[in-house]
Amino acid sequence: MFEAIAHARHKFGGRAIGQYIVSGARGPEDVLAVLLLGRWADIVDKHTGECPLDVAPSLESITSLQTAGSVLRRLHDEPAYRQHLAARGNRQLVVIGYSDPNKEGGIAASRWALQVAQIQLLDAARQAGITMAIFHGRGGTPRAGEAVPNTW
């Protein structure tokens, strides 16, 4: 996969590949693993040494939604990730999923966990001094004529 990313960026430019979404993320190690794999695959900026991937954890369970703020704080407490985010403009995208939490706890518990996660994420981002974007991964296909939103 990382070879394909490197090839696409070489052939089509740095914006050829958008967000790298980590499905089922549960902790900072899931996001940091992507950066490590990127380094191993030699997908680094030759001038800065930074891995030019915007990594977005996808929180898809009630547990991961309930701990969303803690995950973001722990991730930002990691010096290597703080440096990575600074090189990426201090922007962080997080995807919050709807389908699995609905299945796990029902619609009321799911909606509450989603609300709590958004509050926690925005609070953690404010404390860290980063810009937060939250993408709502509702699943399914767009209806005819419905635009699919850009992440940034």
Backbone as JSON, one array per atom type, in Angstrom:
{
  "sequence": "MFEAIAHARHKFGGRAIGQYIVSGARGPEDVLAVLLLGRWADIVDKHTGECPLDVAPSLESITSLQTAGSVLRRLHDEPAYRQHLAARGNRQLVVIGYSDPNKEGGIAASRWALQVAQIQLLDAARQAGITMAIFHGRGGTPRAGEAVPNTW",
  "N": [[0.82, -1.18, 0.0], [1.91, 1.25, 0.82], [3.87, 1.55, -1.08], [2.28, 2.02, -3.31], [1.17, 4.46, -2.58], [3.47, 6.05, -2.56], [4.19, 5.86, -5.27], [1.92, 7.02, -6.54], [2.05, 9.62, -5.53], [4.51, 10.41, -6.55], [4.02, 10.32, -9.29], [1.67, 11.9, -9.66], [1.77, 14.04, -7.91], [2.01, 15.65, -4.64], [-0.54, 15.9, -3.51], [-2.0, 13.79, -4.37], [-2.84, 11.65, -2.84], [-5.1, 11.57, -0.26], [-6.33, 11.85, 3.03], [-5.13, 9.39, 5.31], [-6.94, 7.01, 6.55], [-7.43, 5.43, 9.58], [-9.01, 2.72, 10.23], [-11.11, 1.61, 12.84], [-9.59, 2.54, 14.98], [-8.18, 2.53, 18.22], [-6.4, 3.59, 19.99], [-3.52, 5.79, 20.52], [-1.35, 4.39, 19.47], [-2.25, 3.14, 17.17], [-2.4, 5.15, 15.26], [0.22, 6.11, 15.28], [1.53, 3.87, 14.31], [1.02, 3.93, 11.58], [2.58, 6.09, 10.73], [5.1, 5.05, 11.32], [5.18, 2.83, 9.57], [5.08, 4.25, 7.18], [7.56, 5.53, 7.29], [9.27, 3.28, 7.21], [8.68, 2.45, 4.65], [9.88, 4.39, 3.28], [8.54, 6.75, 2.69], [9.02, 9.68, 2.96], [9.58, 13.16, 3.33], [12.23, 14.4, 1.6], [13.65, 16.66, 2.3], [12.8, 17.55, 4.86], [12.49, 15.27, 6.36], [10.12, 14.44, 7.32], [7.12, 12.45, 7.49], [4.85, 12.59, 4.97], [2.02, 12.18, 5.44], [-1.37, 12.66, 6.17], [-2.89, 11.55, 8.9], [-5.8, 9.99, 9.95], [-7.59, 8.97, 12.65], [-10.21, 6.6, 12.87], [-12.93, 6.39, 14.78], [-14.86, 3.91, 15.86], [-16.4, 2.47, 17.65], [-18.39, 2.17, 20.62], [-16.8, 2.25, 22.92], [-14.37, 3.37, 21.91], [-15.35, 5.85, 21.14], [-16.13, 6.89, 23.61], [-13.67, 7.29, 24.8], [-12.42, 9.15, 23.25], [-11.37, 11.82, 23.6], [-9.27, 11.37, 25.39], [-7.65, 9.7, 23.85], [-6.86, 11.46, 21.78], [-5.48, 13.4, 23.3], [-3.38, 11.85, 24.42], [-2.13, 11.09, 22.09], [-1.26, 13.57, 21.13], [0.47, 14.19, 23.16], [2.68, 12.74, 22.58], [5.88, 13.36, 21.56], [6.95, 12.92, 18.93], [4.65, 12.75, 17.35], [3.51, 15.22, 17.82], [5.4, 16.85, 16.57], [5.06, 15.87, 13.98], [2.41, 16.68, 13.46], [2.73, 19.46, 13.58], [4.27, 19.86, 11.31], [2.34, 19.32, 9.47], [0.64, 21.43, 9.53], [-0.72, 21.67, 11.94], [-3.25, 20.45, 11.94], [-5.89, 18.22, 12.51], [-7.76, 15.49, 11.54], [-10.54, 13.61, 12.51], [-12.44, 10.71, 12.24], [-15.71, 9.86, 12.98], [-17.65, 7.08, 13.64], [-20.89, 5.72, 12.9], [-22.37, 3.38, 12.47], [-21.37, 0.93, 13.8], [-21.48, 1.68, 16.61], [-24.28, 2.01, 16.82], [-25.13, -0.62, 16.47], [-23.91, -1.82, 18.65], [-24.89, -0.58, 21.04], [-27.44, 0.41, 20.64], [-29.59, 3.03, 19.36], [-29.94, 5.32, 21.03], [-27.86, 5.19, 23.0], [-25.72, 5.2, 21.26], [-25.95, 7.71, 19.96], [-25.57, 9.39, 22.14], [-22.92, 8.71, 22.86], [-21.59, 9.61, 20.56], [-22.07, 12.36, 20.75], [-20.74, 12.99, 23.17], [-18.14, 12.25, 22.42], [-17.53, 14.15, 20.42], [-17.51, 16.54, 21.9], [-15.42, 15.98, 23.7], [-13.27, 15.65, 21.87], [-13.07, 18.19, 20.65], [-12.47, 19.73, 22.88], [-10.0, 18.59, 23.67], [-8.5, 19.19, 21.39], [-8.52, 21.98, 21.47], [-7.08, 22.42, 23.86], [-4.62, 21.4, 23.02], [-3.96, 23.14, 21.07], [-4.51, 22.75, 18.37], [-6.08, 22.51, 15.12], [-9.2, 21.11, 14.62], [-10.98, 18.78, 12.71], [-13.96, 17.09, 12.24], [-15.19, 14.26, 10.82], [-18.17, 12.86, 9.88], [-18.83, 9.64, 9.7], [-21.22, 8.18, 8.36], [-21.85, 6.03, 6.79], [-23.04, 3.86, 4.11], [-24.2, 4.73, 0.78], [-23.95, 7.82, -1.07], [-26.94, 9.7, -1.78], [-28.57, 10.19, -4.95], [-27.25, 12.95, -6.62], [-26.29, 14.03, -4.28], [-23.68, 15.7, -2.68], [-20.4, 14.63, -1.9], [-18.63, 15.44, 0.93], [-15.56, 17.35, 1.17], [-12.62, 16.72, 3.1], [-11.07, 18.75, 4.17]],
  "CA": [[0.0, 0.0, 0.0], [2.76, 2.44, 0.9], [4.51, 1.7, -2.38], [1.28, 2.64, -4.18], [1.09, 5.87, -2.17], [4.68, 6.71, -3.05], [4.1, 5.93, -6.73], [0.9, 8.01, -6.9], [2.56, 10.97, -5.22], [5.59, 10.72, -7.5], [3.45, 10.52, -10.63], [0.59, 12.9, -9.72], [2.0, 15.13, -6.98], [1.82, 15.42, -3.21], [-1.95, 15.88, -3.09], [-2.66, 12.67, -5.03], [-3.42, 10.79, -1.81], [-5.61, 12.41, 0.82], [-6.22, 11.34, 4.38], [-4.95, 7.96, 5.56], [-7.9, 6.75, 7.63], [-7.13, 4.22, 10.35], [-10.29, 2.16, 10.64], [-11.13, 0.89, 14.11], [-8.54, 3.02, 15.89], [-8.54, 2.46, 19.65], [-5.44, 4.33, 20.78], [-2.5, 6.51, 19.77], [-0.44, 3.47, 18.78], [-2.8, 2.83, 15.85], [-2.02, 6.26, 14.38], [1.68, 6.14, 15.21], [1.97, 2.75, 13.49], [0.97, 4.36, 10.18], [3.77, 6.9, 10.48], [6.24, 4.15, 11.32], [5.15, 2.09, 8.31], [5.45, 5.21, 6.15], [9.02, 5.7, 7.35], [9.88, 2.05, 6.73], [8.48, 2.41, 3.2], [10.63, 5.53, 2.76], [7.66, 7.83, 2.25], [9.38, 10.83, 3.78], [10.04, 14.35, 2.62], [13.69, 14.31, 1.59], [14.23, 17.87, 2.88], [12.49, 17.71, 6.27], [12.48, 13.98, 7.05], [8.77, 14.18, 7.83], [6.24, 11.57, 6.74], [3.82, 13.51, 4.5], [0.68, 11.6, 5.47], [-2.33, 13.13, 7.16], [-3.46, 10.31, 9.44], [-7.06, 10.25, 10.63], [-8.18, 7.81, 13.32], [-11.65, 6.41, 12.73], [-13.45, 5.86, 16.04], [-16.03, 3.18, 15.36], [-17.06, 1.68, 18.68], [-18.81, 3.0, 21.75], [-15.63, 2.43, 23.78], [-13.44, 4.34, 21.32], [-15.99, 7.16, 21.2], [-16.11, 7.35, 25.0], [-12.3, 7.65, 25.17], [-11.89, 9.95, 22.13], [-10.56, 12.93, 24.08], [-8.06, 10.81, 25.97], [-6.81, 9.22, 22.74], [-6.26, 12.62, 21.12], [-4.5, 14.0, 24.22], [-2.2, 10.97, 24.49], [-1.46, 11.18, 20.79], [-0.58, 14.85, 21.06], [1.55, 14.2, 24.16], [3.82, 12.05, 21.98], [6.67, 14.38, 20.86], [7.09, 12.66, 17.48], [3.39, 13.09, 16.68], [3.37, 16.68, 17.9], [6.25, 17.36, 15.5], [4.4, 15.5, 12.73], [1.25, 17.57, 13.28], [3.24, 20.81, 13.29], [4.68, 19.86, 9.9], [1.12, 19.19, 8.66], [-0.2, 22.61, 9.75], [-1.48, 21.52, 13.19], [-4.63, 20.06, 11.62], [-6.18, 16.81, 12.78], [-9.08, 14.98, 11.19], [-10.98, 12.39, 13.18], [-13.69, 10.18, 11.7], [-16.52, 9.16, 13.99], [-18.54, 6.14, 12.97], [-22.25, 5.61, 13.41], [-22.95, 2.05, 12.3], [-21.02, -0.02, 14.86], [-22.08, 2.05, 17.9], [-25.72, 1.71, 16.79], [-25.28, -2.06, 16.65], [-23.43, -2.19, 19.99], [-25.65, -0.1, 22.19], [-28.72, 1.0, 20.28], [-29.49, 4.38, 18.81], [-29.81, 6.35, 22.08], [-26.5, 5.12, 23.54], [-24.82, 5.58, 20.18], [-26.02, 9.17, 19.76], [-24.94, 10.02, 23.3], [-21.47, 8.51, 22.74], [-21.14, 10.5, 19.5], [-22.09, 13.72, 21.29], [-19.66, 13.09, 24.14], [-16.87, 12.18, 21.67], [-17.29, 15.43, 19.76], [-17.15, 17.51, 22.93], [-14.08, 15.63, 24.17], [-12.3, 15.9, 20.81], [-12.89, 19.63, 20.5], [-11.79, 20.21, 24.08], [-8.6, 18.14, 23.58], [-7.85, 19.96, 20.32], [-8.34, 23.34, 21.99], [-5.97, 22.35, 24.82], [-3.38, 21.13, 22.31], [-3.7, 24.21, 20.12], [-4.6, 22.26, 16.99], [-7.36, 22.65, 14.44], [-9.86, 19.81, 14.57], [-12.09, 18.54, 11.79], [-14.62, 15.83, 12.55], [-15.95, 13.74, 9.69], [-19.2, 11.93, 10.35], [-18.9, 8.46, 8.83], [-22.55, 7.58, 8.54], [-21.95, 4.8, 6.0], [-23.96, 3.84, 2.99], [-23.8, 5.47, -0.41], [-24.66, 9.09, -1.19], [-28.13, 9.71, -2.63], [-28.34, 10.82, -6.26], [-27.11, 14.4, -6.56], [-25.72, 14.46, -2.99], [-22.24, 15.91, -2.75], [-19.57, 14.02, -0.87], [-17.84, 16.56, 1.42], [-14.12, 17.28, 1.29], [-12.26, 16.65, 4.51], [-10.48, 20.02, 4.62]],
  "C": [[0.87, 1.26, 0.0], [3.55, 2.64, -0.39], [3.56, 2.37, -3.37], [1.13, 4.12, -3.85], [2.29, 6.63, -2.72], [4.63, 6.88, -4.56], [3.1, 7.0, -7.15], [1.38, 9.43, -6.64], [3.69, 11.37, -6.17], [5.01, 11.08, -8.87], [2.49, 11.7, -10.71], [0.76, 14.07, -8.77], [1.58, 14.79, -5.55], [0.38, 15.35, -2.75], [-2.72, 14.72, -3.7], [-3.37, 11.75, -4.04], [-3.85, 11.7, -0.66], [-5.35, 11.79, 2.19], [-5.99, 9.83, 4.4], [-5.82, 7.66, 6.77], [-7.6, 5.4, 8.26], [-8.44, 3.7, 10.92], [-10.16, 1.41, 11.96], [-10.07, 1.32, 15.09], [-9.05, 2.98, 17.33], [-7.59, 3.28, 20.51], [-4.41, 4.99, 19.91], [-1.58, 5.59, 18.96], [-0.94, 3.11, 17.38], [-2.41, 3.91, 14.83], [-0.51, 6.29, 14.2], [2.22, 5.0, 14.34], [1.98, 3.12, 12.01], [2.21, 5.18, 9.84], [5.04, 6.04, 10.45], [6.31, 3.36, 10.01], [5.53, 3.0, 7.14], [6.96, 5.44, 6.11], [9.74, 4.46, 6.81], [9.78, 1.94, 5.21], [9.18, 3.57, 2.5], [9.73, 6.59, 2.12], [7.93, 9.01, 3.19], [9.79, 11.97, 2.86], [11.57, 14.36, 2.72], [14.36, 15.52, 2.23], [14.01, 17.95, 4.39], [12.56, 16.4, 7.06], [11.12, 13.61, 7.6], [8.01, 13.24, 6.91], [5.03, 12.4, 6.29], [2.43, 12.89, 4.41], [-0.16, 12.27, 6.54], [-3.08, 11.89, 7.64], [-4.69, 10.65, 10.28], [-7.56, 8.98, 11.31], [-9.69, 7.78, 13.1], [-12.15, 5.69, 13.98], [-14.8, 5.23, 15.75], [-16.71, 2.3, 16.39], [-17.47, 2.61, 19.81], [-17.63, 3.26, 22.67], [-14.68, 3.47, 23.21], [-14.04, 5.74, 21.3], [-15.92, 7.73, 22.61], [-14.71, 7.81, 25.44], [-11.64, 8.56, 24.13], [-10.98, 11.07, 22.59], [-9.24, 12.45, 24.64], [-7.1, 10.34, 24.87], [-6.12, 10.39, 22.06], [-5.21, 13.28, 22.01], [-3.23, 13.16, 24.29], [-1.42, 11.0, 23.19], [-0.66, 12.48, 20.7], [0.54, 14.96, 22.09], [2.81, 13.51, 23.64], [4.63, 13.06, 21.17], [6.79, 14.17, 19.35], [5.81, 13.02, 16.74], [3.15, 14.59, 16.72], [4.19, 17.34, 16.79], [5.62, 17.07, 14.14], [3.23, 16.45, 12.44], [1.69, 18.99, 12.95], [3.63, 20.91, 11.82], [3.47, 19.78, 8.96], [0.16, 20.35, 8.92], [-1.05, 22.56, 11.0], [-2.97, 21.28, 12.94], [-4.79, 18.58, 11.89], [-7.61, 16.51, 12.35], [-9.34, 13.73, 12.0], [-12.3, 11.99, 12.56], [-14.43, 9.53, 12.85], [-17.58, 8.34, 13.27], [-19.87, 6.02, 13.67], [-22.76, 4.18, 13.44], [-22.66, 1.11, 13.47], [-21.58, 0.39, 16.23], [-23.59, 1.81, 17.95], [-25.96, 0.24, 17.07], [-24.92, -2.47, 18.07], [-24.39, -1.82, 21.09], [-27.02, 0.47, 21.89], [-28.56, 2.47, 19.92], [-29.29, 5.45, 19.89], [-28.39, 6.37, 22.65], [-25.48, 5.56, 22.5], [-24.79, 7.09, 20.0], [-25.38, 9.91, 20.94], [-23.42, 9.9, 23.22], [-20.89, 9.42, 21.66], [-21.07, 11.95, 19.99], [-20.93, 13.94, 22.27], [-18.3, 13.09, 23.43], [-16.55, 13.52, 21.02], [-16.87, 16.5, 20.76], [-15.73, 17.25, 23.42], [-13.01, 15.96, 23.13], [-12.02, 17.39, 20.66], [-12.16, 20.23, 21.7], [-10.3, 19.84, 24.04], [-7.85, 18.93, 22.51], [-7.58, 21.39, 20.77], [-7.16, 23.38, 22.97], [-4.62, 22.16, 24.12], [-3.02, 22.24, 21.33], [-3.7, 23.76, 18.67], [-6.0, 22.49, 16.44], [-7.95, 21.26, 14.25], [-10.95, 19.83, 13.5], [-12.66, 17.17, 12.14], [-15.46, 15.44, 11.34], [-16.92, 12.72, 10.23], [-19.35, 10.8, 9.34], [-20.2, 7.73, 9.06], [-22.74, 6.31, 7.74], [-22.97, 4.91, 4.89], [-23.43, 4.64, 1.82], [-24.57, 6.78, -0.46], [-25.89, 8.94, -2.08], [-27.8, 10.43, -3.93], [-28.29, 12.34, -6.08], [-26.51, 14.91, -5.27], [-24.21, 14.58, -3.11], [-21.54, 15.17, -1.62], [-18.62, 15.1, -0.38], [-16.34, 16.29, 1.39], [-13.78, 17.27, 2.77], [-11.68, 17.95, 5.03], [-11.03, 21.14, 3.81]]
}
